[in-house]
Structure formats: C-alpha cells, structure tokens
Amino acid sequence: MKKLFLFIMIMTTVSFSQFSPGPLSKYHADLEGTSNCVQCHELGKKEISNGCVECHTPLKIKIDQDKGYHRDDRQKDCGLCHSDHNGKEFELVFWPKNMAKFDHKETGYRLEGKHRQVKCNQCHLRENIKWEPIITWANENTTFPVLDRTFLGLSQDCQSCHNDIHKGEVGSDCQTCHNVNNWKDASTSFNHKNSKFLLTGAHKKVDCEKCHSKHTDWDPPVQQLTGLIFESCTSCHTDYHKGSYGNKCESCHITEDWKKTKSFNHNDTKYPLEGMHVGVKCLECHQQTLSGALPLFTSCQGCHTDYHDGQFARRQDGGDCAPCHTVNGFKPTTFTFSMHLITRFVLDGGHMAVPCNQCHKPYQSKSGKTQIQFTWENPECKICHKDEHRNQFAIHYNNTCESCHISASFKTIEFQHDATQFPLDRKHKNVPCQDCHPTERDGAGIFTRYQPLPSRCVDCHKLTDDIR
C-alpha cells in the first residue's frame, strides 16, 4: 500500500512538473492548478495567450486606445516581460535595461527639464493615480496593494502631481505660462498677447507685480492673474485730469510715452482755438495749478488778467473783454462810437469831436498799477471840465453843468431863470445877463458872478428925485 501511494506521488510530481515549470507568483496564486492553465496559455502551447488582457482590463483599454507603453502590444507575448512560475516572491515585471534607465518617452510622455531629475516613486504614487479604470480594477480583483505598485493611472495634467497654487484662477493648462525647466520663468516667458490685455509701449517695461498684486490671504501668497479691471486707463492710473476730459485717455495719449500726445484738434472741443489763441502753447492755458481741471473759458478772465482792474465788473456781462477786444489781438479795440451811445455817458454835441484819450487818461488804480480810466462812479462834467463858476452853484444846483449848458456848445445857455429865487418878469426879461451878473477877478482869473447877488431894487436901480 505504501509503495502504491509513493508511486502515485512520484507520478503526480513528475506529471505536474511537465505542465508547470514552477510555482506561480503570489499575485497569481489563485490560478494554481492544471485546470487554470488555459486562462493564460493556449491549449497545448507554452506561449501566453491573449487572455492576460481579458483579465487585466485596464491594459486592454490602453491598448485599444493606442495609448501608453503597451499601445503596440496587441500581438506581443506578455510573458516576455512578465514571466511567471518563478516562485511566489517573484515580481512579475522584468526590466531589461534596469528601471532607472527606462526611456519614459515610450509611454507617450517624454520627461524633459526638471522632470528628468525626478525619481519614479516621486510621481508614481497611490495619491497621484486619477484614472478610474485602474482604481476600480485594483479594488475588485486583488487584495494586494496594486495601486502602490502600478505605473498606470497617472494623468498628464500638471495638477495630478502638483498643487495648483493659483486655485483654479487661470484654468488647468499650466503649460500656457510655465515650462518644465523652471516654473518661475513664467513671469518672463509668458506671452501677454495671449491675454485679454495686450502690452504695448511703456507697458512692456512694467514689472508684473506692479499690475498683478498678490493674494495676501492665500498660502502661498501668489499674484492675482485674472479678474483685474482694465476697461479704462484709470483702472490702474490716477486720472490727472480729474474727469475733465472723460475716461478715454487713449484719445490723446499713447502708451509709448503718456507725455507725448496725439495730434489733437482743439476744434473738437467746446472752445475752438481762433486768432492768436492758435499759437499759444497748451501749458499756458492748461496750467498745473489747475490740477488737471479745464480752464474756465466762459469769459476771458479765465486765462487773462483783467487789465482794467475791475472797471467793467458792474456791467451785466461781468466785464467780459469780448465787447471791446477780439482773439485776433488785444489792439486795436473794437469799441466804436455807436457803442458809446449805449453807455451811461452818451456822446453828443461837442463831445463827438473829442479824441478818446482826452477823457480816458492814465490813473493810479487801487492795486497800485497805472491804468487807463474808462469808467467813473458818477460821470459828471467836472471829471473833465474845470468849474469856471468858482463853486457858486454847489448849494442850489450841486454844480451840475447840464442845468445851464448843453453839449452842443459850452457857450449856449439853456437856463430857466424863473426857477430861481429871482424870476424875471416885465422889463427884466430884456435886460442883458451881464447887466446883473458882472465879471470879477480872483487869483485864478476873471469869472462871472452869479451868486450871491443883491436882489433888492435899490441894489440895481437908483432912486429918482420924484420918488424921494
């Protein structure tokens, strides 16, 4: 009986050794036994069949997609690299050239730049595996920690290995700005033409940080790259003109040098330049003291000093220069004789022949300047004419010459004697004036006496003998 049992054992061992060259790896231990051979081998053949991918479905997906290292392995014998029957502890991956010398471009993802210096296990980590098919397969088909061993499942997206310090602010395509040689080179290598705001002129020389300030509440505090307001220049630049010219700075300025303005047509403004204003330099009107505000152009005094020292300020137009002067030149004046007719002092009679400078003479103004006088508080005759009557009419006529004289001729008298205290009646009406108003002499010369005069009859008439 013992001999029979021993024979059976020997034959079984010999028979098994003919079919199985050795124990399967622990990862395939559930396939031990002659009844499972055909799951990996063609019946009666040593070569491995296509059954591997029937079980390892994530690989089949990659092969069908023509992606990854196994994309060309449709007809290849898996056993050439993944041999088994070498014992339970044998790893199923064979590296012909040593894993450290593996050419990564064969996977479809070329390692370049600093990626070349990274060790395999720095990228191929369980936490970096994002591909759902390998995750599902590992959880359903084996109790071994496949995700700690597999090289499948990594994504080529940068965020699969690197933290997105921009927190999704600029999308997921890191290569738009960064490269694998040095991710910090983005500040110099980024082509701003790909953004919504093209850099032109002096903007090209501005440091990125000047516009892209940091998110101070982020860790790390990275620069804000999107969401910047740039609809107008005033989004970044202080409006020196304080809104006086609107918000379209580009209508006058250029980015090469904001101090160099475009050819500006002043006729497009509310104040077209005419006459001598055409040759005036901009800064003579648009002075820095205005702090960017528009010059006042409702009246000439907005830019010009009132040469007449406020003499015309009481006028209805506030003393504007336009009634007398034009933009073609301060001289000659455009004030005409006919315009004098609407002033408080109408020119008529003998006044019409008098030259202007005979009345409008220089005087010392309140500000201490020598000015030509054009207006008077009260345009009386005595302003130009001497009082020939030695102040005789101060009490009764306030020395108003027009009470007796007319402008046609000083010698023409229009005096109503009946309005005086000595009305002329009867024969008095025909008495020549000089019979009652004699001439006298004083230190200034000869003058006519009008008052005071004696008003009794005996003062002029002698008493006759009959009356006596």
C-alpha positions as CSV (number, residue, x, y, z in Angstrom):
1,M,0.0,0.0,0.0
2,K,2.8,2.4,0.9
3,K,4.5,1.6,-2.4
4,L,1.4,2.4,-4.3
5,F,1.0,5.7,-2.6
6,L,4.6,6.6,-3.1
7,F,4.3,5.7,-6.8
8,I,1.3,7.9,-7.2
9,M,3.1,10.8,-5.5
10,I,6.1,10.4,-7.8
11,M,4.0,10.2,-10.9
12,T,1.9,13.2,-9.8
13,T,5.0,15.3,-9.2
14,V,6.6,14.2,-12.5
15,S,3.3,14.9,-14.3
16,F,2.9,18.3,-12.6
17,S,6.5,19.3,-13.4
18,Q,5.8,18.6,-17.0
19,F,2.9,21.0,-17.1
20,S,4.1,23.7,-14.6
21,P,7.8,24.8,-14.5
22,G,7.4,26.2,-11.0
23,P,5.0,27.9,-8.6
24,L,3.1,31.0,-9.7
25,S,3.8,34.4,-8.2
26,K,1.7,35.3,-5.2
27,Y,-0.2,37.7,-7.4
28,H,-1.4,34.8,-9.5
29,A,-1.6,32.2,-6.7
30,D,-5.4,31.9,-7.2
31,L,-4.6,30.4,-10.6
32,E,-2.5,27.4,-9.3
33,G,-3.6,24.1,-10.7
34,T,-3.7,22.4,-14.1
35,S,-7.3,23.3,-14.6
36,N,-6.4,27.0,-14.7
37,C,-3.6,26.8,-17.3
38,V,-5.8,27.7,-20.2
39,Q,-6.6,31.0,-18.6
40,C,-3.2,32.2,-19.5
41,H,-1.9,29.7,-22.1
42,E,-3.3,28.4,-25.4
43,L,-4.3,24.8,-25.0
44,G,-1.3,22.6,-25.6
45,K,1.0,25.6,-26.1
46,K,3.6,27.1,-23.9
47,E,3.1,30.7,-25.1
48,I,0.8,33.0,-23.2
49,S,-2.5,33.7,-24.9
50,N,-4.4,37.0,-25.2
51,G,-6.1,36.0,-22.0
52,C,-4.0,38.4,-20.0
53,V,-5.8,41.5,-21.2
54,E,-9.1,39.7,-20.7
55,C,-8.3,39.8,-17.0
56,H,-6.1,42.9,-16.9
57,T,-8.8,45.1,-18.4
58,P,-7.1,48.5,-17.7
59,L,-4.3,47.4,-20.0
60,K,-6.8,46.3,-22.7
61,I,-8.4,49.8,-22.6
62,K,-5.0,51.4,-23.1
63,I,-4.1,49.1,-25.9
64,D,-7.4,49.7,-27.7
65,Q,-6.9,53.5,-27.2
66,D,-3.4,53.2,-28.7
67,K,-2.0,54.9,-25.6
68,G,0.7,54.2,-23.1
69,Y,3.7,51.9,-23.1
70,H,1.6,48.8,-24.1
71,R,-0.1,50.5,-27.1
72,D,1.9,48.3,-29.6
73,D,1.4,45.1,-27.6
74,R,-1.6,43.7,-29.3
75,Q,0.3,40.7,-30.8
76,K,3.2,40.6,-28.3
77,D,3.6,37.8,-25.9
78,C,3.1,39.2,-22.4
79,G,5.4,36.6,-20.9
80,L,8.5,38.2,-22.5
81,C,8.4,40.9,-19.8
82,H,6.0,39.3,-17.3
83,S,7.2,35.7,-16.8
84,D,5.7,33.6,-14.1
85,H,6.3,30.2,-12.4
86,N,9.4,31.6,-10.8
87,G,8.2,31.3,-7.2
88,K,5.7,33.1,-5.0
89,E,8.0,36.1,-4.2
90,F,9.0,36.7,-7.8
91,E,7.9,40.1,-9.1
92,L,6.1,39.9,-12.4
93,V,7.8,42.9,-14.1
94,F,11.1,42.4,-15.9
95,W,13.2,45.5,-16.7
96,P,15.6,44.5,-19.5
97,K,17.6,47.8,-19.1
98,N,17.1,48.5,-15.4
99,M,14.1,50.5,-14.3
100,A,16.3,53.6,-13.7
101,K,17.4,53.6,-17.3
102,F,13.9,53.3,-18.7
103,D,13.1,55.6,-21.6
104,H,10.0,57.3,-20.5
105,K,9.1,58.6,-24.0
106,E,8.0,55.1,-24.8
107,T,5.0,55.7,-22.5
108,G,3.9,58.6,-24.6
109,Y,5.0,61.1,-22.1
110,R,8.5,62.4,-22.6
111,L,10.4,63.5,-19.5
112,E,12.0,66.9,-20.0
113,G,13.6,69.6,-18.0
114,K,13.5,69.1,-14.2
115,H,11.2,66.0,-14.7
116,R,14.4,64.1,-15.7
117,Q,15.7,64.5,-12.2
118,V,12.7,63.1,-10.5
119,K,12.7,59.5,-9.3
120,C,10.0,57.2,-10.4
121,N,8.4,56.8,-7.0
122,Q,8.1,60.5,-6.6
123,C,5.4,60.6,-9.3
124,H,4.1,57.1,-9.3
125,L,2.3,57.3,-6.0
126,R,-1.1,56.0,-5.0
127,E,-2.4,59.5,-4.3
128,N,-1.4,60.6,-7.8
129,I,-3.4,57.9,-9.6
130,K,-6.5,59.5,-11.1
131,W,-7.6,57.0,-13.7
132,E,-10.8,55.4,-12.6
133,P,-10.4,52.0,-14.5
134,I,-7.2,51.0,-12.7
135,I,-8.6,52.2,-9.4
136,T,-11.8,50.1,-9.9
137,W,-9.8,47.1,-11.1
138,A,-7.4,47.1,-8.2
139,N,-10.3,47.3,-5.7
140,E,-12.3,44.5,-7.3
141,N,-9.7,41.9,-8.5
142,T,-7.0,41.6,-5.9
143,T,-6.3,42.0,-2.2
144,F,-2.7,43.1,-2.9
145,P,-1.8,46.9,-2.8
146,V,-1.8,47.2,-6.6
147,L,-2.1,51.0,-6.5
148,D,1.3,51.1,-4.7
149,R,2.9,49.1,-7.4
150,T,1.3,50.0,-10.7
151,F,2.7,52.5,-13.2
152,L,-0.8,53.0,-14.7
153,G,-3.3,55.7,-13.8
154,L,-1.3,58.9,-13.7
155,S,-2.6,61.9,-15.6
156,Q,-0.5,64.2,-17.8
157,D,-2.2,67.2,-16.2
158,C,0.1,69.1,-14.0
159,Q,-2.4,69.3,-11.2
160,S,-2.3,65.5,-10.8
161,C,1.1,65.8,-9.2
162,H,1.5,69.5,-8.4
163,N,-0.7,71.7,-6.2
164,D,-2.5,74.4,-8.2
165,I,-1.2,77.5,-6.3
166,H,-3.5,79.6,-8.5
167,K,-6.5,77.8,-7.1
168,G,-8.2,77.5,-10.5
169,E,-7.9,81.2,-11.2
170,V,-6.2,80.7,-14.6
171,G,-7.6,77.3,-15.6
172,S,-5.8,73.9,-15.7
173,D,-3.4,74.3,-18.6
174,C,-0.2,75.2,-16.7
175,Q,1.9,75.0,-19.8
176,T,0.3,78.2,-21.1
177,C,2.6,80.0,-18.8
178,H,5.0,77.6,-17.2
179,N,7.6,75.1,-18.5
180,V,9.3,72.1,-17.1
181,N,12.7,73.8,-16.9
182,N,11.8,76.3,-14.3
183,W,8.2,77.1,-13.4
184,K,9.2,80.5,-12.1
185,D,10.2,81.6,-15.6
186,A,6.6,82.3,-16.3
187,S,7.0,86.0,-15.4
188,T,9.5,86.4,-18.3
189,S,8.4,83.7,-20.8
190,F,4.6,84.4,-20.7
191,N,3.4,85.9,-24.0
192,H,1.0,88.6,-22.9
193,K,-0.5,88.6,-26.4
194,N,-2.4,85.5,-25.3
195,S,-4.2,87.6,-22.6
196,K,-7.2,90.0,-23.0
197,F,-4.9,93.0,-22.3
198,L,-2.1,93.4,-24.9
199,L,1.1,95.1,-23.6
200,T,2.2,97.9,-25.8
201,G,4.7,100.8,-25.5
202,A,5.9,101.5,-21.9
203,H,3.6,98.8,-20.6
204,K,6.2,96.2,-21.8
205,K,8.7,97.5,-19.3
206,V,6.5,97.4,-16.3
207,D,7.2,94.7,-13.7
208,C,4.4,92.2,-13.4
209,E,4.0,92.9,-9.7
210,K,3.0,96.5,-10.5
211,C,-0.3,95.3,-12.0
212,H,-0.6,91.8,-10.6
213,S,-0.5,92.3,-6.8
214,K,-0.5,89.2,-4.6
215,H,-3.4,87.4,-2.9
216,T,-2.1,88.1,0.6
217,D,-4.8,85.8,2.1
218,W,-3.5,82.8,0.1
219,D,-0.9,80.4,1.1
220,P,1.4,80.8,-0.7
221,P,0.5,84.5,-1.5
222,V,0.6,84.3,-5.3
223,Q,-0.1,87.1,-7.8
224,Q,-3.6,87.7,-9.0
225,L,-3.7,86.9,-12.7
226,T,-7.3,87.2,-13.6
227,G,-10.2,89.4,-12.6
228,L,-8.2,92.6,-13.0
229,I,-10.1,95.6,-14.1
230,F,-8.6,97.2,-17.2
231,E,-11.6,98.6,-19.1
232,S,-10.0,102.1,-18.9
233,C,-6.6,103.6,-18.1
234,T,-8.0,104.9,-14.8
235,S,-8.3,101.3,-13.6
236,C,-4.5,101.5,-12.9
237,H,-3.6,105.1,-13.4
238,T,-4.7,108.1,-11.5
239,D,-6.7,110.5,-13.6
240,Y,-4.5,113.6,-13.6
241,H,-7.3,115.5,-15.3
242,K,-9.9,114.5,-12.6
243,G,-12.5,113.5,-15.1
244,S,-12.3,116.8,-17.0
245,Y,-11.8,115.0,-20.3
246,G,-13.8,111.9,-19.8
247,N,-12.2,108.4,-19.3
248,K,-10.8,107.7,-22.8
249,C,-7.2,108.6,-22.2
250,E,-6.2,106.9,-25.5
251,S,-7.9,109.7,-27.4
252,C,-5.0,112.0,-26.6
253,H,-2.2,109.8,-25.1
254,I,-0.2,106.9,-26.4
255,T,1.4,104.1,-24.4
256,E,4.9,104.8,-25.6
257,D,5.1,107.9,-23.6
258,W,2.0,109.5,-22.0
259,K,3.6,112.9,-22.2
260,K,3.6,112.7,-25.9
261,T,0.1,113.3,-27.0
262,K,-1.5,112.5,-30.3
263,S,-2.2,115.3,-32.8
264,F,-5.1,117.0,-31.0
265,N,-7.7,119.0,-32.8
266,H,-8.9,121.7,-30.4
267,N,-11.8,122.5,-32.7
268,D,-13.4,119.3,-31.5
269,T,-13.7,120.8,-28.0
270,K,-16.2,123.3,-26.6
271,Y,-13.6,126.0,-27.1
272,P,-12.2,126.1,-30.7
273,L,-8.9,128.0,-31.0
274,E,-9.0,131.1,-33.2
275,G,-6.9,134.1,-33.9
276,M,-3.9,134.5,-31.6
277,H,-5.0,131.6,-29.5
278,V,-3.9,129.2,-32.2
279,G,-0.2,129.9,-31.4
280,V,-0.5,129.7,-27.7
281,K,1.3,126.7,-26.0
282,C,-1.0,124.2,-24.3
283,L,0.5,124.7,-20.8
284,E,-0.1,128.4,-20.9
285,C,-3.8,127.7,-20.5
286,H,-3.8,124.2,-19.1
287,Q,-1.6,125.0,-16.1
288,Q,-0.5,122.6,-13.5
289,T,-2.2,124.8,-10.8
290,L,-5.5,123.6,-12.2
291,S,-4.6,120.1,-11.1
292,G,-6.0,118.7,-14.3
293,A,-9.2,120.6,-14.4
294,L,-10.3,122.5,-17.5
295,P,-9.5,126.2,-17.8
296,L,-12.5,128.5,-17.3
297,F,-13.4,129.7,-20.8
298,T,-16.8,131.3,-20.2
299,S,-15.0,134.6,-20.0
300,C,-11.6,136.0,-21.0
301,Q,-10.7,136.4,-17.3
302,G,-10.4,132.6,-17.1
303,C,-7.0,132.9,-18.6
304,H,-6.3,136.6,-18.9
305,T,-5.6,139.1,-16.1
306,D,-8.2,141.9,-16.1
307,Y,-6.0,144.7,-17.4
308,H,-8.7,147.3,-16.5
309,D,-8.6,146.3,-12.8
310,G,-12.3,145.6,-12.5
311,Q,-13.6,148.8,-14.0
312,F,-16.2,146.9,-16.0
313,A,-17.2,144.4,-13.3
314,R,-20.5,146.2,-12.7
315,R,-21.5,145.6,-16.3
316,Q,-24.2,142.9,-16.9
317,D,-21.7,140.5,-18.6
318,G,-19.4,140.8,-15.6
319,G,-16.8,142.8,-17.5
320,D,-16.1,140.4,-20.4
321,C,-13.4,141.5,-22.8
322,A,-15.4,140.5,-25.9
323,P,-17.3,143.7,-26.4
324,C,-14.1,145.6,-27.0
325,H,-11.5,143.1,-28.0
326,T,-11.2,140.0,-30.2
327,V,-8.9,136.9,-30.3
328,N,-7.1,138.5,-33.3
329,G,-5.3,140.9,-31.0
330,F,-5.7,143.0,-27.9
331,K,-5.2,146.1,-30.0
332,P,-6.9,147.9,-31.7
333,T,-10.1,147.9,-29.7
334,T,-13.3,147.1,-31.4
335,F,-15.2,149.6,-29.3
336,T,-17.0,152.0,-31.7
337,F,-18.6,155.4,-31.4
338,S,-22.0,153.8,-31.8
339,M,-21.3,151.6,-28.9
340,H,-20.7,154.6,-26.7
341,L,-24.3,155.6,-27.3
342,I,-25.4,152.7,-25.1
343,T,-23.1,153.6,-22.2
344,R,-24.1,155.8,-19.2
345,F,-22.4,158.7,-20.9
346,V,-23.8,159.3,-24.4
347,L,-21.5,161.2,-26.8
348,D,-23.3,164.1,-28.5
349,G,-22.7,167.7,-29.4
350,G,-19.1,168.9,-28.9
351,H,-18.2,165.6,-27.2
352,M,-18.4,163.8,-30.6
353,A,-15.2,165.5,-31.8
354,V,-13.1,164.9,-28.7
355,P,-10.3,162.3,-29.0
356,C,-10.8,159.3,-26.7
357,N,-7.5,159.9,-24.8
358,Q,-8.7,163.4,-23.9
359,C,-11.2,161.8,-21.4
360,H,-9.7,158.4,-20.9
361,K,-6.4,159.2,-19.3
362,P,-4.0,157.1,-17.1
363,Y,-4.6,156.9,-13.4
364,Q,-3.3,155.0,-10.4
365,S,-5.6,152.1,-9.6
366,K,-6.3,150.7,-6.1
367,S,-3.9,147.8,-6.9
368,G,-1.1,150.4,-7.5
369,K,-1.0,149.8,-11.3
370,T,-1.2,152.6,-13.8
371,Q,-4.4,152.0,-15.8
372,I,-6.4,153.9,-18.4
373,Q,-9.6,155.1,-16.8
374,F,-12.7,154.1,-18.7
375,T,-15.5,154.2,-16.1
376,W,-16.4,156.5,-13.3
377,E,-18.6,156.1,-10.3
378,N,-20.6,159.2,-11.4
379,P,-19.7,160.5,-14.9
380,E,-20.0,164.2,-14.1
381,C,-18.8,167.2,-16.2
382,K,-16.3,168.2,-13.6
383,I,-14.4,165.0,-14.3
384,C,-13.1,166.6,-17.5
385,H,-14.1,170.2,-17.2
386,K,-13.0,172.8,-14.6
387,D,-15.7,174.6,-12.7
388,E,-15.4,178.1,-14.2
389,H,-18.0,179.4,-11.7
390,R,-15.9,179.0,-8.6
391,N,-18.4,176.6,-6.9
392,Q,-21.2,179.2,-7.0
393,F,-23.8,176.5,-7.9
394,A,-22.9,174.0,-5.2
395,I,-25.8,174.8,-3.0
396,H,-28.7,175.2,-5.4
397,Y,-27.6,173.1,-8.4
398,N,-25.0,170.8,-7.0
399,N,-22.6,172.2,-9.6
400,T,-24.4,170.2,-12.3
401,C,-23.3,171.9,-15.6
402,E,-26.2,170.5,-17.5
403,S,-28.6,172.7,-15.6
404,C,-27.4,175.5,-17.8
405,H,-25.2,174.2,-20.5
406,I,-25.7,171.8,-23.4
407,S,-23.1,169.5,-25.0
408,A,-23.5,171.2,-28.4
409,S,-21.7,174.3,-27.2
410,F,-20.5,175.3,-23.8
411,K,-21.4,178.9,-24.6
412,T,-25.0,178.0,-25.4
413,I,-27.1,178.5,-22.3
414,E,-30.4,177.0,-21.6
415,F,-31.3,178.4,-18.2
416,Q,-34.7,178.8,-16.7
417,H,-34.4,182.0,-14.6
418,D,-38.0,181.7,-13.4
419,A,-36.9,178.6,-11.4
420,T,-34.6,180.8,-9.3
421,Q,-35.3,182.9,-6.3
422,F,-35.4,185.9,-8.7
423,P,-37.8,185.2,-11.5
424,L,-37.5,187.6,-14.5
425,D,-40.7,189.5,-15.4
426,R,-41.7,192.5,-17.3
427,K,-38.8,194.6,-18.4
428,H,-36.3,192.4,-16.5
429,K,-36.8,189.8,-19.3
430,N,-35.0,192.0,-21.8
431,V,-32.1,193.0,-19.6
432,P,-28.8,191.5,-20.8
433,C,-27.3,189.0,-18.3
434,Q,-24.1,190.9,-17.8
435,D,-26.0,193.9,-16.5
436,C,-26.9,192.0,-13.4
437,H,-24.0,189.4,-13.4
438,P,-20.8,191.3,-13.6
439,T,-17.4,189.9,-14.1
440,E,-14.9,189.7,-11.3
441,R,-11.2,188.8,-10.9
442,D,-9.6,186.5,-8.4
443,G,-6.3,184.7,-8.2
444,A,-7.4,182.2,-11.0
445,G,-8.5,184.9,-13.3
446,I,-11.8,186.5,-14.5
447,F,-15.2,184.9,-13.8
448,T,-18.8,185.9,-13.8
449,R,-20.6,186.5,-10.6
450,Y,-24.0,184.6,-10.4
451,Q,-24.4,184.2,-6.7
452,P,-24.7,185.5,-4.2
453,L,-26.1,188.7,-5.7
454,P,-28.2,191.5,-4.1
455,S,-31.8,191.1,-5.0
456,R,-33.3,194.5,-3.9
457,C,-34.4,197.0,-6.4
458,V,-32.2,199.7,-4.9
459,D,-29.2,197.4,-5.4
460,C,-29.5,197.9,-9.1
461,H,-31.7,201.0,-9.5
462,K,-31.1,204.5,-8.2
463,L,-34.0,206.3,-6.6
464,T,-35.3,209.3,-8.7
465,D,-36.0,212.7,-7.3
466,D,-39.7,212.2,-7.8
467,I,-39.6,209.1,-5.6
468,R,-37.7,210.9,-3.0
